[in-house]
Amino acid sequence: MSFGISVSVVITTYNRESEAKRAIQSCLHQTYLIREIIVVEDGSNSHLMEYLEYVNRHSSFNGQILYLRNSINKGLGFSRNLGFRSTTSDYVAFLDDDDFWKEYHLESLVSRIAEVSKGATVSVGAAYAPAEIRFADDTFYFVSYPLNTGDLQLSIKNHGIRTISSSLLISRNAFESTGGFDETLKSSIDHDFWLALSSKRCFVCCTSAPSVITYLPDFRKTMMSNKSDRINGVLEFLTKWKKYFEELWGPKEARAFMEKYYADVVGRLIAKDIYNADFRGARETFRDIQTYSGKRLYNYRVFLKSLSKAFIYRLIPKRLISLIRNIIHPSGNEICARTK
């Protein structure tokens, strides 16, 4: 069933050939017809072009498959925008190379858009779905559920920000109204785009069943090529949206949100440092948090959480971690929910 809505997919990849192939396969097995799959390789060298040529020749996929490659690494925002410009559909879905979709992902989102659109006075700008979070060994961890629905600006004002990796299906008009992904940011790119949509009073809806599989970062590997880039990127993001936050919540509460956001995001780097026994790096990163945020008690909570997470991931079996996690947080949670 097409619902009269055409869909394209953009997959961005960098140095993850095997994972990218898995993501591509999940597109090929979708129950909803895809007009085109755009794969953008961001400066890495792989055999994806040959693989896609093979898929074109031997798969039953009826849409178009296009391979694009940046000559040098230009970043996630640039690659997503490049992919979008090559699409022709009403709606576009973005899939990261290390995630993949269950076969009903796109059909469930399009069905939800069609359902919400019936008799609605506003058009649905975007839809997204819950994601099943797993460890690198495929052990289930928890489900991250959507937080923001309806008028996105109002939802963020009341509840905070939550994006879900690789789950977004967005209308062409909504995407173009924002100008696309910010190509200058090195961190918080998804949150930045979510805020841009909210500033245009985008209307969003969501599904209830998890249809995305995404993985926790491997602490043994670098979350970004440069930790200082990650930290500076968060600062750039917060500076960019400072006035908008103040319009939503007022100066005092906006500052509180920004300090907690910074502590939460940078706190993940502390967990990575501790996991890899880089205690000096962890101490320096915590000092960065203390410099930016005046919420000392909250900062120490973040530090202790990072410390415990690092040791738990090292010492406790993944299945037991999953069980404990879902007892404590049965409904799923993620940073950036608004807390007073």
VOPAGU-2260 file (C-alpha; in pm, 1 decimal, decimal comma):
REM VOPAGU-2260
SITE   aa  ch    i         X         Y         Z
SITE  MET   A    0       0,0       0,0       0,0
SITE  SER   A    1     154,4     330,5    -107,7
SITE  PHE   A    2     -75,7     585,0      64,8
SITE  GLY   A    3      17,1     812,7    -226,9
SITE  ILE   A    4     343,8     907,0     -52,6
SITE  SER   A    5     677,4     853,7    -225,9
SITE  VAL   A    6     984,4     781,7     -11,0
SITE  SER   A    7    1359,5     805,9     -67,7
SITE  VAL   A    8    1636,9     692,7     167,5
SITE  VAL   A    9    1973,1     858,9     234,6
SITE  ILE   A   10    2247,3     646,2     393,0
SITE  THR   A   11    2567,5     820,5     500,0
SITE  THR   A   12    2878,7     616,1     572,0
SITE  TYR   A   13    3240,1     657,1     674,5
SITE  ASN   A   14    3482,6     366,7     725,3
SITE  ARG   A   15    3208,0     117,0     807,3
SITE  GLU   A   16    3171,7     -98,0     497,2
SITE  SER   A   17    3023,8    -409,6     660,5
SITE  GLU   A   18    2779,4    -208,3     872,5
SITE  ALA   A   19    2678,4       0,2     569,6
SITE  LYS   A   20    2598,5    -318,7     377,6
SITE  ARG   A   21    2374,3    -427,8     663,7
SITE  ALA   A   22    2196,5     -90,2     655,8
SITE  ILE   A   23    2149,8    -116,2     279,2
SITE  GLN   A   24    2008,7    -466,9     309,8
SITE  SER   A   25    1755,1    -344,2     564,3
SITE  CYS   A   26    1634,5     -93,3     303,8
SITE  LEU   A   27    1606,9    -358,8      35,9
SITE  HIS   A   28    1381,6    -566,1     262,7
SITE  GLN   A   29    1136,6    -286,1     347,7
SITE  THR   A   30     769,1    -369,8     296,7
SITE  TYR   A   31     709,5     -17,0     167,5
SITE  LEU   A   32     819,1      75,0    -183,4
SITE  ILE   A   33    1130,8     295,2    -190,0
SITE  ARG   A   34    1177,5     518,6    -492,1
SITE  GLU   A   35    1551,7     559,0    -450,3
SITE  ILE   A   36    1835,6     476,0    -213,2
SITE  ILE   A   37    2117,0     731,1    -202,4
SITE  VAL   A   38    2443,2     610,2     -42,2
SITE  VAL   A   39    2692,8     886,1      39,9
SITE  GLU   A   40    3044,8     776,3     132,6
SITE  ASP   A   41    3218,3    1055,5     319,2
SITE  GLY   A   42    3577,4    1033,2     198,3
SITE  SER   A   43    3656,3     676,6     301,9
SITE  ASN   A   44    3769,6     399,8      67,6
SITE  SER   A   45    3563,4      83,0      40,4
SITE  HIS   A   46    3405,6    -156,9    -205,2
SITE  LEU   A   47    3056,8     -15,5    -159,9
SITE  MET   A   48    3029,8     108,0    -516,8
SITE  GLU   A   49    3099,7    -241,5    -650,5
SITE  TYR   A   50    2862,3    -388,2    -393,3
SITE  LEU   A   51    2581,8    -154,2    -503,1
SITE  GLU   A   52    2645,6    -238,3    -866,5
SITE  TYR   A   53    2605,5    -604,6    -774,0
SITE  VAL   A   54    2283,0    -527,3    -584,6
SITE  ASN   A   55    2148,1    -340,0    -886,7
SITE  ARG   A   56    2212,5    -639,3   -1109,3
SITE  HIS   A   57    2097,3    -919,5    -883,4
SITE  SER   A   58    1837,0    -791,0    -634,3
SITE  SER   A   59    1462,4    -758,0    -688,0
SITE  PHE   A   60    1470,0    -392,4    -577,3
SITE  ASN   A   61    1271,2    -186,7    -827,5
SITE  GLY   A   62    1389,2     159,4    -725,9
SITE  GLN   A   63    1704,6     349,1    -814,1
SITE  ILE   A   64    2029,3     306,7    -620,1
SITE  LEU   A   65    2277,2     592,7    -639,4
SITE  TYR   A   66    2630,6     596,1    -497,2
SITE  LEU   A   67    2797,7     930,0    -418,7
SITE  ARG   A   68    3142,6     981,0    -268,8
SITE  ASN   A   69    3309,8    1286,1    -119,2
SITE  SER   A   70    3674,5    1309,4    -225,2
SITE  ILE   A   71    3762,7    1407,5     133,2
SITE  ASN   A   72    3579,4    1372,9     463,8
SITE  LYS   A   73    3332,9    1662,3     478,8
SITE  GLY   A   74    3119,0    1562,9     776,4
SITE  LEU   A   75    2777,4    1423,5     848,0
SITE  GLY   A   76    2580,6    1741,7     778,8
SITE  PHE   A   77    2737,1    1792,6     436,0
SITE  SER   A   78    2685,6    1427,5     339,2
SITE  ARG   A   79    2321,6    1422,7     443,3
SITE  ASN   A   80    2251,3    1742,7     252,5
SITE  LEU   A   81    2426,6    1606,0     -54,0
SITE  GLY   A   82    2216,9    1292,2     -37,2
SITE  PHE   A   83    1895,5    1487,6       8,7
SITE  ARG   A   84    1964,7    1700,4    -299,4
SITE  SER   A   85    1974,8    1380,2    -505,2
SITE  THR   A   86    1628,8    1263,8    -393,0
SITE  THR   A   87    1299,7    1329,5    -569,7
SITE  SER   A   88    1038,5    1192,8    -327,3
SITE  ASP   A   89     773,1    1355,3    -107,7
SITE  TYR   A   90     945,1    1224,1     207,1
SITE  VAL   A   91    1306,0    1133,2     281,5
SITE  ALA   A   92    1437,3     896,0     549,4
SITE  PHE   A   93    1790,3     916,1     689,0
SITE  LEU   A   94    1977,1     603,4     799,5
SITE  ASP   A   95    2321,7     600,0     963,1
SITE  ASP   A   96    2558,3     331,1     842,9
SITE  ASP   A   97    2586,2     155,6    1181,0
SITE  ASP   A   98    2208,1     128,1    1232,3
SITE  PHE   A   99    1945,1     -69,0    1046,1
SITE  TRP   A  100    1566,8     -95,1    1013,2
SITE  LYS   A  101    1314,8    -365,5    1075,8
SITE  GLU   A  102    1128,9    -447,3     757,3
SITE  TYR   A  103     813,3    -256,7     853,5
SITE  HIS   A  104     989,7      68,3     952,2
SITE  LEU   A  105     897,5     284,8     654,1
SITE  GLU   A  106     550,5     137,0     608,7
SITE  SER   A  107     462,0     206,2     971,9
SITE  LEU   A  108     581,6     568,1     947,0
SITE  VAL   A  109     399,2     638,3     621,0
SITE  SER   A  110      84,1     473,8     757,0
SITE  ARG   A  111     105,4     693,7    1066,7
SITE  ILE   A  112     150,3    1007,3     856,0
SITE  ALA   A  113    -153,7     915,0     646,6
SITE  GLU   A  114    -357,9     844,5     959,5
SITE  VAL   A  115    -267,5    1172,6    1130,7
SITE  SER   A  116    -316,0    1371,1     809,8
SITE  LYS   A  117    -680,8    1269,6     773,6
SITE  GLY   A  118    -889,7    1574,1     857,0
SITE  ALA   A  119    -586,9    1753,8    1001,7
SITE  THR   A  120    -556,3    2131,6     967,6
SITE  VAL   A  121    -174,9    2111,3     952,8
SITE  SER   A  122      52,1    1896,3     739,3
SITE  VAL   A  123     278,6    1640,3     902,5
SITE  GLY   A  124     635,9    1757,8     860,2
SITE  ALA   A  125     806,3    1453,5    1006,7
SITE  ALA   A  126     747,6    1116,2    1167,9
SITE  TYR   A  127     980,0     901,6    1373,2
SITE  ALA   A  128     983,0     571,6    1558,1
SITE  PRO   A  129    1110,1     410,1    1878,2
SITE  ALA   A  130    1450,0     242,9    1854,6
SITE  GLU   A  131    1578,0     -78,4    2005,2
SITE  ILE   A  132    1917,7      -5,2    2159,6
SITE  ARG   A  133    2166,7    -290,7    2160,6
SITE  PHE   A  134    2521,4    -356,2    2271,1
SITE  ALA   A  135    2782,5    -421,3    2002,3
SITE  ASP   A  136    2738,7    -797,9    2050,4
SITE  ASP   A  137    2364,5    -762,3    1967,6
SITE  THR   A  138    2248,8    -803,6    2328,4
SITE  PHE   A  139    1928,6    -606,3    2384,5
SITE  TYR   A  140    1968,6    -304,3    2615,7
SITE  PHE   A  141    1650,4     -94,8    2613,7
SITE  VAL   A  142    1397,9      82,5    2391,2
SITE  SER   A  143    1421,7     458,0    2337,0
SITE  TYR   A  144    1074,1     602,4    2284,7
SITE  PRO   A  145     979,2     933,1    2118,0
SITE  LEU   A  146     929,6    1226,9    2351,1
SITE  ASN   A  147     827,1    1503,3    2110,4
SITE  THR   A  148     497,8    1492,7    1919,5
SITE  GLY   A  149     254,2    1745,9    1772,0
SITE  ASP   A  150     375,8    2104,9    1750,9
SITE  LEU   A  151     748,5    2041,7    1788,7
SITE  GLN   A  152     826,5    2380,9    1939,6
SITE  LEU   A  153     558,4    2343,0    2204,3
SITE  SER   A  154     663,8    1985,5    2276,6
SITE  ILE   A  155    1027,9    2084,6    2326,4
SITE  LYS   A  156     922,0    2373,7    2547,0
SITE  ASN   A  157     720,0    2141,3    2770,8
SITE  HIS   A  158     928,7    1824,1    2763,0
SITE  GLY   A  159    1279,0    1893,5    2630,0
SITE  ILE   A  160    1462,7    1747,5    2332,1
SITE  ARG   A  161    1485,2    1386,1    2225,9
SITE  THR   A  162    1597,7    1261,3    1888,1
SITE  ILE   A  163    1621,8     894,9    1792,8
SITE  SER   A  164    1900,8     784,5    1566,1
SITE  SER   A  165    1806,3     676,5    1211,7
SITE  SER   A  166    1432,1     694,3    1275,8
SITE  LEU   A  167    1333,9    1017,7    1098,9
SITE  LEU   A  168    1111,0    1038,0     791,3
SITE  ILE   A  169    1075,7    1401,8     688,3
SITE  SER   A  170     877,5    1582,1     421,9
SITE  ARG   A  171    1065,6    1764,2     149,9
SITE  ASN   A  172     895,1    2092,9     240,8
SITE  ALA   A  173     987,2    2063,0     609,3
SITE  PHE   A  174    1349,4    1979,5     529,6
SITE  GLU   A  175    1387,9    2264,6     284,0
SITE  SER   A  176    1229,1    2511,2     526,2
SITE  THR   A  177    1525,9    2462,2     762,6
SITE  GLY   A  178    1795,0    2494,0     498,1
SITE  GLY   A  179    1909,0    2140,5     577,8
SITE  PHE   A  180    2166,5    2014,4     827,0
SITE  ASP   A  181    2421,6    2260,4     962,0
SITE  GLU   A  182    2745,2    2167,9     784,2
SITE  THR   A  183    2964,2    2364,1    1025,2
SITE  LEU   A  184    2872,5    2177,1    1344,1
SITE  LYS   A  185    3093,0    1892,9    1465,0
SITE  SER   A  186    2857,1    1774,7    1738,6
SITE  SER   A  187    2485,4    1766,7    1832,8
SITE  ILE   A  188    2389,3    1763,6    1463,9
SITE  ASP   A  189    2062,0    1576,3    1514,1
SITE  HIS   A  190    1954,9    1799,9    1803,2
SITE  ASP   A  191    2043,7    2104,6    1596,8
SITE  PHE   A  192    1822,1    1990,1    1310,0
SITE  TRP   A  193    1539,6    1905,9    1552,9
SITE  LEU   A  194    1554,1    2258,3    1692,3
SITE  ALA   A  195    1559,2    2403,3    1341,0
SITE  LEU   A  196    1239,6    2210,6    1265,5
SITE  SER   A  197    1084,4    2332,5    1588,4
SITE  SER   A  198    1166,5    2693,3    1501,8
SITE  LYS   A  199     952,9    2645,9    1188,1
SITE  ARG   A  200     667,2    2508,0    1402,3
SITE  CYS   A  201     695,3    2169,4    1234,9
SITE  PHE   A  202     424,3    1916,1    1324,7
SITE  VAL   A  203     560,0    1569,8    1405,6
SITE  CYS   A  204     405,0    1233,9    1484,7
SITE  CYS   A  205     544,2     898,5    1591,6
SITE  THR   A  206     476,8     526,9    1588,4
SITE  SER   A  207     461,5     302,8    1893,9
SITE  ALA   A  208     652,0     -12,0    1792,4
SITE  PRO   A  209    1034,8      -8,1    1779,5
SITE  SER   A  210    1141,1     -35,0    1415,3
SITE  VAL   A  211    1501,4      88,9    1432,1
SITE  ILE   A  212    1801,3    -104,1    1563,0
SITE  THR   A  213    2084,8     113,8    1687,6
SITE  TYR   A  214    2398,0      29,8    1880,5
SITE  LEU   A  215    2574,5     177,9    2180,1
SITE  PRO   A  216    2919,2     317,7    2097,5
SITE  ASP   A  217    3208,7      87,0    2164,0
SITE  PHE   A  218    3411,9     255,3    2439,2
SITE  ARG   A  219    3723,3      89,4    2301,4
SITE  LYS   A  220    3687,2     299,1    1986,8
SITE  THR   A  221    3693,9     675,9    1952,6
SITE  MET   A  222    3350,8     838,2    1956,5
SITE  MET   A  223    3494,6    1111,3    1737,5
SITE  SER   A  224    3832,7    1153,1    1574,6
SITE  ASN   A  225    3912,2    1433,3    1817,2
SITE  LYS   A  226    3769,6    1477,3    2166,0
SITE  SER   A  227    3826,2    1852,3    2159,8
SITE  ASP   A  228    3616,8    1868,0    1842,0
SITE  ARG   A  229    3334,5    1696,9    2027,9
SITE  ILE   A  230    3354,1    1939,6    2320,7
SITE  ASN   A  231    3390,0    2247,7    2101,3
SITE  GLY   A  232    3101,3    2125,1    1887,2
SITE  VAL   A  233    2873,1    2109,5    2190,0
SITE  LEU   A  234    2972,1    2463,8    2284,9
SITE  GLU   A  235    2903,5    2586,4    1931,2
SITE  PHE   A  236    2563,5    2418,8    1934,7
SITE  LEU   A  237    2465,8    2573,7    2268,1
SITE  THR   A  238    2587,8    2917,1    2163,8
SITE  LYS   A  239    2391,9    2895,0    1839,5
SITE  TRP   A  240    2062,7    2817,5    2016,1
SITE  LYS   A  241    2107,8    3024,2    2333,7
SITE  LYS   A  242    1859,4    3296,1    2232,4
SITE  TYR   A  243    1606,9    3036,9    2117,8
SITE  PHE   A  244    1631,1    2855,8    2451,2
SITE  GLU   A  245    1576,3    3186,9    2629,5
SITE  GLU   A  246    1266,1    3251,3    2419,1
SITE  LEU   A  247    1132,0    2906,4    2513,1
SITE  TRP   A  248    1209,1    2904,3    2885,0
SITE  GLY   A  249    1346,8    3241,5    2991,4
SITE  PRO   A  250    1714,5    3322,0    3062,2
SITE  LYS   A  251    1747,3    3142,1    3397,3
SITE  GLU   A  252    1590,9    2812,8    3296,4
SITE  ALA   A  253    1760,3    2825,4    2956,0
SITE  ARG   A  254    2099,2    2853,0    3126,1
SITE  ALA   A  255    2012,0    2561,2    3354,8
SITE  PHE   A  256    1918,5    2348,6    3053,2
SITE  MET   A  257    2238,9    2439,3    2870,2
SITE  GLU   A  258    2457,8    2353,6    3168,4
SITE  LYS   A  259    2290,9    2016,1    3213,7
SITE  TYR   A  260    2305,1    1944,3    2841,2
SITE  TYR   A  261    2678,0    2017,2    2833,4
SITE  ALA   A  262    2742,1    1802,2    3138,6
SITE  ASP   A  263    2540,4    1510,0    2999,3
SITE  VAL   A  264    2699,3    1508,5    2654,7
SITE  VAL   A  265    3057,5    1569,8    2766,8
SITE  GLY   A  266    3005,2    1323,4    3053,3
SITE  ARG   A  267    2990,4    1046,5    2794,2
SITE  LEU   A  268    3352,0    1122,5    2710,4
SITE  ILE   A  269    3445,1    1074,8    3075,2
SITE  ALA   A  270    3294,8     725,3    3067,9
SITE  LYS   A  271    3501,6     644,5    2759,0
SITE  ASP   A  272    3820,2     777,2    2921,3
SITE  ILE   A  273    3766,4     574,1    3237,5
SITE  TYR   A  274    3679,5     261,4    3040,2
SITE  ASN   A  275    4012,5     293,9    2859,7
SITE  ALA   A  276    4199,5     373,6    3184,5
SITE  ASP   A  277    4273,5     730,5    3072,4
SITE  PHE   A  278    4214,2     877,9    3416,4
SITE  ARG   A  279    4403,8    1195,2    3338,3
SITE  GLY   A  280    4180,9    1254,2    3038,3
SITE  ALA   A  281    3871,7    1189,9    3251,3
SITE  ARG   A  282    3990,3    1442,7    3509,3
SITE  GLU   A  283    4054,2    1706,6    3243,0
SITE  THR   A  284    3715,3    1645,5    3083,3
SITE  PHE   A  285    3541,5    1681,0    3419,9
SITE  ARG   A  286    3729,5    2006,1    3470,2
SITE  ASP   A  287    3579,8    2126,9    3139,8
SITE  ILE   A  288    3232,8    2045,9    3272,2
SITE  GLN   A  289    3298,2    2232,7    3596,1
SITE  THR   A  290    3423,4    2535,3    3403,4
SITE  TYR   A  291    3109,8    2559,3    3190,1
SITE  SER   A  292    2846,5    2451,0    3438,5
SITE  GLY   A  293    2785,4    2602,6    3777,7
SITE  LYS   A  294    2561,0    2312,9    3882,8
SITE  ARG   A  295    2821,8    2141,6    4098,3
SITE  LEU   A  296    2595,4    1873,3    4245,5
SITE  TYR   A  297    2458,1    1781,5    3903,7
SITE  ASN   A  298    2811,2    1770,5    3761,8
SITE  TYR   A  299    2926,2    1526,5    4028,5
SITE  ARG   A  300    2620,5    1311,7    3961,9
SITE  VAL   A  301    2721,0    1301,1    3594,7
SITE  PHE   A  302    3076,9    1209,4    3691,5
SITE  LEU   A  303    2964,8     928,7    3921,3
SITE  LYS   A  304    2724,1     803,5    3656,4
SITE  SER   A  305    3006,0     799,5    3400,0
SITE  LEU   A  306    3237,7     624,5    3643,6
SITE  SER   A  307    2983,0     355,7    3728,0
SITE  LYS   A  308    2889,4     308,1    3362,1
SITE  ALA   A  309    3250,5     248,9    3262,5
SITE  PHE   A  310    3309,4     -12,9    3532,2
SITE  ILE   A  311    2970,2    -178,5    3479,8
SITE  TYR   A  312    3034,3    -217,1    3107,0
SITE  ARG   A  313    3374,3    -371,5    3183,0
SITE  LEU   A  314    3277,2    -609,4    3462,0
SITE  ILE   A  315    2910,3    -708,4    3435,8
SITE  PRO   A  316    2760,0    -935,9    3166,6
SITE  LYS   A  317    2559,2    -742,2    2908,3
SITE  ARG   A  318    2236,4    -934,3    2968,1
SITE  LEU   A  319    2246,9    -852,1    3338,1
SITE  ILE   A  320    2308,8    -484,5    3258,2
SITE  SER   A  321    2004,9    -489,5    3029,3
SITE  LEU   A  322    1788,5    -646,8    3299,3
SITE  ILE   A  323    1894,6    -392,1    3562,3
SITE  ARG   A  324    1853,3    -101,4    3318,2
SITE  ASN   A  325    1498,6    -196,0    3227,6
SITE  ILE   A  326    1396,7    -246,2    3590,0
SITE  ILE   A  327    1519,3     104,6    3677,4
SITE  HIS   A  328    1394,9     275,2    3357,5
SITE  PRO   A  329    1116,2      58,9    3210,5
SITE  SER   A  330     994,7     327,6    2967,8
SITE  GLY   A  331    1333,7     422,2    2823,6
SITE  ASN   A  332    1514,7     750,9    2863,1
SITE  GLU   A  333    1774,7     965,9    2696,1
SITE  ILE   A  334    1955,9    1288,1    2769,1
SITE  CYS   A  335    1798,7    1622,3    2700,6
SITE  ALA   A  336    1461,0    1565,7    2858,0
SITE  ARG   A  337    1386,2    1894,8    3026,7
SITE  THR   A  338    1453,2    1883,1    3399,0
SITE  LYS   A  339    1407,0    2170,4    3639,4
